[in-house]
């Protein structure tokens, strides 16, 4: 038997037992777990081709339009005719029950609909944008956020969310960097697993979980020039080392749907890319769920130039492994003719329909199509107090303190505070993009929350300027307010719709005249605190010099205004760490910590040396490095201690440091483990994150933090594209970020 065939059989075996184990893990009996697939087969045998094709159709309802085409007209007729088996952008128990009733009671096969929606960082209770959540470096908290979002979405009738978005992004021009977990495959993988666990839980048929959908597969974050929907061209090595790990992690965590991405990869759109959809996703990773396209992505293959028309695009997509057509209508319009013309087979349609039906059985939809349609549970769950408390805590842990000179923060209540800036009293911007069904008209702004906190002092507000105009007419009022105050809090940044989908920027500055306003207010000589609300890394070299304190709060969600006040007045000690590098200037982009050394590395001790890999107009290092974040207290790290200076192949060693809170306040620090493989059969990055631990320490408290290092941490994609270790010298670093590190060294022996 050929190795490939053996591999495929073993993969099949994995799939089947994965299915079985998956079912067992979700509390079903061995028989029950196997019936999901068997029940799908039994039903499939009774269905017409038209009905099977209907299960491959996903149409948008009338709630929200998240792409170019208007919401589907005649949706109810398509459902009634069995031409649409899945719906998205319809929310609330009442609306969902109405459509489900049509599918279950008015169609020949009574197959329940699957209801999907973008519950990205909350359904009603909105959490910080995902890039902000990633900055918490707190996987259990992120898992809880995802579970609260799923619980609310499920209570509102939904079965499926188009999350987690796990695209690695290293170009801040790309607006969707706001939706993911930043630049690093290790951190991105840990967070992907946490989100899938939070969304799907351990029982897909439970009433407080949703089907997860890992997106956007694959490497959408690598679009050229950070321009959305643009071309992606990567070596297989970079694809596998940097971009694929979080998708794989999500699949290994049990995610049962995947969304193919808009972009082409190396000449073939992801939506028709069998290397991605079959070879890697199913043959290598053993994925058993279904693949859905992104919004009209099959239709867009004509524009890509990979299909002469939509019928050919549909043929290519089905053949490559796409099971469901989101909004494009191409499967509905063309699969029957393609079948009649012998260009697709009924077996291909059966395979896709079986995958979708199996998931519907796993979700319990056939046992109770209205399992999520409980109006009382909806009313009790949305905006529940514990959900809002979770959002406030998550927001507080997402903030990154970038600067705090002269202990400007935390503020003391009773102070005379001037609150300035176009985002200070904005409610909508707090929610960021992809805000789900979150309402904003009654949430507390940063200004409102500061007023609530500082009742024994005074708070004056002046907007100062717009978010994105050249109008400086408000500068005078702002100057006057700051001159009358003891301290100024400026809330500056981007508007919520300057990041997210189709929101690429060619600049990384603060839009409009916000920097000019800061420059003017600095002249007052008063302490200036800048609170940053933004969905991407910004180039803040001047702002970082002008501000006395700089607090990155991203778009912090429904409870974000209150959480900002908690941080400003010290109720919450910031503990966030950057999940993505902040450049000095756009000209450095792409810039990320896990870079290669090159043959002419610049010695930071001699930054002006000639003939080095450097710029003559800008340092090489970023303004704020990956993993960076300060606290209101201080921490020290001891030297790294290794329990062995030499490691045998397959062995493990322990690296330990002692972290001490040398300040006067309780605080949390994130001890980050980085490795460097000095020599390899291919060049290796100067640093790779391989572990982290977040620990809270009381003032004066010390704690030993240990990491185990073995094959898992030392393996990489070698020159022959096999994964494994190679002997040689390694450096181990454990520190507070990817810059302030001191190495310990060990040797991995030959086998
Ligand atoms: C959008 C986005 C995707 C989203 C989908 C459904 O175009 O690319 O992230 O899940 O359409 O709204």
Boltz pocket constraint, residues with backbone or C-beta under 6 A from the ligand:
constraints:
  - pocket:
      binder: B
      contacts: [[A, 66], [A, 67], [A, 118], [A, 162], [A, 215], [A, 294], [A, 295], [A, 501]]
      max_distance: 6.0
